[in-house]
Amino acid sequence: MGRRKIKFKPINLKGISPVPAAEAEASPPWMELPLDLTANILQRLGAVEILGSAQKVCATWRNLCQDPAMWRVINIINPDRIYSGECTNMCRRAVDRSHGQLIDVTLVFFGRDELLDYIVLRSRHLRCLTLAYCDEISTTALITAVKKLPQLEELHLIKQYIPAGDIQTIGISCPMLKSFTSNHGRLSRRCWKRSQRMRRRFRGYSENDEAVAIAKSMPNLHHLRLFANYLNNEGLEAILDGCPRLESLDLRQCFGLDLVGALGKRCRDQIKHLKLPSDSDDDPEWIARESFYSLSPLYRSDSCEDYYFHCDYEFHQDYTVYTGYDIDYFDDDDVVVL
């Protein structure tokens, strides 16, 4: 059976005046903007918007999008976690266009060792690096990268476990580091305690290893975020002693701290912007830095399931094969009577 013929109803053009030729050929209003203003507007878009649509609007915009100055900041997020290949290719194109002028890069939910190496080799003047939920970027690749970035001033790691020894290497390799974030991910207090007890089973583990490494190797820090860290008062004192220039300190969900007494007073006197372990973690800036998953009910729950999703992979892998549990490992409220 052939296709059915479609009869188009003729359009009534009565009352419709023709568009004057001068008006028809006039450029859109945004084409008359000064180039510097247009460039400023385009810079407010992300790499995805520029590469995917903005550069295709007109020749003028395309030329502006080719300017290396447009690519000094690259922020690419893969919220669905299913377009890693596309995001990687887009990131490479953005880095290429920067021609070495890239100073700030953020990768969320994608990226591998090869991509990080690609960025670093072409961006030796990088000042800010943010990696959030980059599960396929290894600690070895990260340490290799920061060793090539002596001008790095900001390093933000979200759900990127870094041993204390490597934290110290970062501090030594980046003497200009002024802002450091170590975010272990949201945890309920109950699951935090479980994770801490499990960690203590590992030989040589200390709650203050990371804090001491920061204190020893990052004396020029102005801003420090330790989200859901396991340090106690001793580790915090080491940080206050070793980082005298600290202006802001974020200790949210660091439930091992007791800041009721003298140490709490010292923090309030020494630090201009202080966030305590029990402070809310719903501020927009932190949510943006952390991830889209920060709004998920699963990651806000107090169930035992969220422990699996929040514990560091290395420790979880060892935990699954550990069979020497003690009866006192579990809290009374963990026992369910059927």
N, C-alpha and C positions, 0 to 999 in steps of 0.2 A: 504494500500500500504506500503510495507516494505521500509526500508531505502535504498537509492541508494549506491551501493558499490563504494568506491573511490579507484582508482588505483594510487598508488604512483610511480612516475617515479624514477628509480634507479639513485643514485648519482654517478657521475663520479669521482672516487678517484685518477685518474692518475695525477701525478704531486704533490700530497699532501703528504708530508713526515710526518711520525708519530711523535708525540710529545715525546721527551725523557722522560723516567720514572722519572728521577730526577727533570726535569722541571715541569712535570705534578703534582708532589707532593709538589712542592715548595709553600711556603706560600705567600700570597699577600704582596706587599711591605709595606703596612701600618701595617701589623702584626709585623714587625720588629722594629717598633718605640718603644722607651722607654716608660714604663708605665706612668711616670709622664707627658710626652709630650702628650700621648694619652688622659690622663685624662684632660689635659688643653684644648685640642681640643673639647672633648665631653662637657666640661663645657660651651663652647660657644654656644651650642645648647640649645633650649628651652625644657621645660618639655614635650611638645607635641612631639617633634622630638625624644627625648630620649625614652619615653615610647612607642611611636608608631612604631619606626623603629630601632634606633641606638642600643638598647639593644639586638636586635634580630640578629645582624650581626654575632657575634661569642661569644664563652664562655668568652673570655677575656674581651670583651666590656660589656657583661652582668654583670660580676663580678664588673667591675669598676662602672657601673651604679647603683649598689647596695650600693656603698660607701656613707655614709651620707654626706661626704664633697661635693659630687656632687650636693646636694640639698640645699645648703645654700641660693640660689637665685631661686625663682620660679616666672615665668612670663607667664601667660596664658591669651590669648585673644580669644574671641568668636565673630569674626567679623560679622557673619551672624545672630547672636542672635537666633539661632534655635537649638543649641547643648548645652544648659545650663546643662542638666543632665550629658552628657558625660564629659563636662569640669569640673563639680563638682566632679565627680568620679575620674577624672585624678588628680585634685588638691589634693584630699584626699590621693591618693596613693603617690603623691610626698611629701606631708607633713609627711606621715608615714615613708617614706624612709629617711627623714632628721634626724629622731631620736632626735629632739629637737635642731638641729643645724641651723635651718632656721633663717636667719637674714633679708631677703628682699623678700617681696611678692607683686605681682601686679595682680589684677583681673580686666578684662575689659569686659563689656557687659554680665556678669553673676555673680551669687553668691546670696545666701540668708543668713539670720541671722544665721541659723544652721551651714553653712560652715564657716562663720567668727568666730563663737564660737569654732568650731572644730580646726581651725588654731591656735587661741590664746591659747587654753588649751594645745596645744602640742608645742608651740613655744614661751616660756616666754622670750626668749632673742631677740625677733624681734626688729630690729632697723629701718626698713623702711616699710611702708605700703602705697600702692597706690590703690585706688578704683576709677574706671572710668566707669561711666554710669551703676553702680550697682543699678538698680532701686528697687530691692527686698531686699536690705540691709537697714534696718531702722536706723534712728538716734539713737534710744534707744539701738539697738544692737551695733552700733559703739561706743557709749559712754561707754557701759559696757565693750567692748573689750579693749579700750585704758586705762581704769582704771587698767587693768591687765598687762599693758606693760610699766612699769616705765623706761625701757631702750630705749624706742622709740626715735629716733633722727630725723626721717623724716616722715611726714604725708602729702600725696597728695590726694586731693579730687576733682574729676572732675564731675560736674553735680550731686553733692551730697550735697543737701541743709542742712546746719547746723545752727541752731539759735545761736544768740550771747551768750546766757547763756551756751550752750553746748560747744562753742568754748573756753570759759573761763574754763570750766571743763577739757577740753583736755589739756590746758596749765598747769593747776595745777597738773593734774595726770601724765603729762610727763615733768618733770622739765629739762630733757636733750634734749628737742626738739630744733633742730637747723634749720630745713627746713620745711616750711609749705606752702601748696598750697590750695587755694580756687578758683576754676575755675567754674564760673557760666555758661560757654558756650558762643560761639560766638554770638554776637548780632550786628545788624546794629545800628548806632547812633539813628536813628528814633525809632526803636523798643525798644531800651534801654530807651529812654525818656518816651515812653508809659508805660513801665513796672514800671519805677520810679514813675510816676504819680499815677498809680494804687496802688502801695505799700503804698503811702502816705495816702491812704484812710483808712488804718488799724489803729485802735486806738493804740497808744503807739509806733508806728513804727518810727525809726530814721535811717537816712542813715549811721550814724557812729557807730551803735551798734556793728557791727562785728569788726570794726577797734579798738574801745575802748577795747573790750574784748581781742583782740590780744595784745594790748599795756600793759594791766594790767597783763596778765598771761603768756606771752612768752618773757621774758627779754633776753633770751639767743639765740634768733633767729639770724642766719647768712644769711638766704635766705628766702625771702617771695615773693609769687606770689599771687596777687589778680586780677584775670582776670574777667573783666566785673563786678566789684564790684560797689556799689552805694555810696561809701564814698565821702565826700567833703574835702576841705582843712583842716577843723578842725580835721577830723578823721586822715588824713595823719600826721598832726603835732603830734597827740597823739602817733602814731606809731613811729615816729622819736624820740620822747622823751622816750618812754617806751622800745624801742628796740635799744639801743645804739651800739650793735655789728653787726648791719645789714651791709652786704657786697654787697648783690644784692637785688634789689627791682623791681618787675615786676608789672607795673600799666596799662598794655594794656587794652584798652576799658573801663577804669574807667573814663567815660566822665563827671563826676561831679566835676573833679579837674580843677583848674586854676593854672598852673605852670609857668606863664609868669613872675611873680614878685619874691619877696624875697623867697617864699617857694620853687620855682623851683630852685633858686640858692643854697638854703640849701640842697636840695636833691642831686644836682650835686656835692656839696662839701663833703657831708657826705657819699654818697653811691658810691662805686666803679663801680658797674655795674647796671645802671639804664635804665629801659625801660618805655617810656612815653605812655600815653593813645593812642596817634595816631600812635605809632610805628607799623610796620608790624607784623602780627601774623603768618607768613608763615615759620618761621625758623624750620628746621627739628626736632630739639629736642622737641620743644613744640608740634608739630603735633604728634610725636610719643607718647608723654605723654598724649595728649588729646584723640584722637580716630581716627578710620578710617573715621568717618563721617565728620571730619574736611575738607575733600577734596570734599565732596558732594556739588553740585551746590545749593541744597536747603538750606544748612547751610551757604552758602555764599551770599544768595540773600538779597535784600532789600525790599522784599515784606512783607505784613502784616502777611502772613502765617507763616513766621519764628518766629514770636512772640509766637505762640502757642507751637512750638517745643522747645523754649528756656526758657520760663518762668518756675519758680519752680512749681512743681505739687501742693503743698499746696495752693499757691497763685492763680494758675489757677483754681483750683476747686472752691475757693471762688468767683473768678471773674465771673465764668459762671452763678452763681445764683444772682449776684448783678445787680439790675435794676435801681439804682438811678444815672444814668449817667448825667453829666452836659454837656451842649453844648460846653463848652470851653475845654472839655477833648480831642477833636479831633483837629488836625492841619488843617490849610487851605488846604494843599496839600492832605489831606485824602478825601476831598469832590469830588465826581465824578458826573459830570453833564451828564445825559443821553439824 
